[in-house]
Amino acid sequence: MEKNPFVIGICGGSGSGKTTLLKRLADTFSNLSTAVFSMDNYYFSIERQVKDKNGVVNFDLPTALNEAKLTEDLLQ
């Protein structure tokens, strides 16, 4: 039987447990061929982060992530 690849997306704010859930899913399905993409690996450095209207670095802003690199890695 041919297997089709699929993506499971886990969404939530910073510190909400996405990475913990991702690791548990990867462990649960370790018998399958999986690739794990954690958004934690795609944040720009703190020096490149944009501050929000209160002058605080907000990792939930879309500008916090290197979307181009994430897209490139997913397409590979």
GIRA-V916273 format. One record per run of one state. SS is the DSSP state (hx for helix, st for strand, lp for the rest). FROM is the first residue (numbers start at 1). LEN is the number of residues. Records with the same first field share a line. If there is no record, write none. Layout:
SS=FROM-LEN + FROM-LEN
//
This chain:
lp=1-17 + 29-10 + 44-2 + 49-2 + 52-5 + 58-4 + 66-1 + 76-1
hx=18-11 + 39-4 + 46-3 + 62-3 + 67-9
st=43-1 + 51-1 + 57-1 + 65-1
//
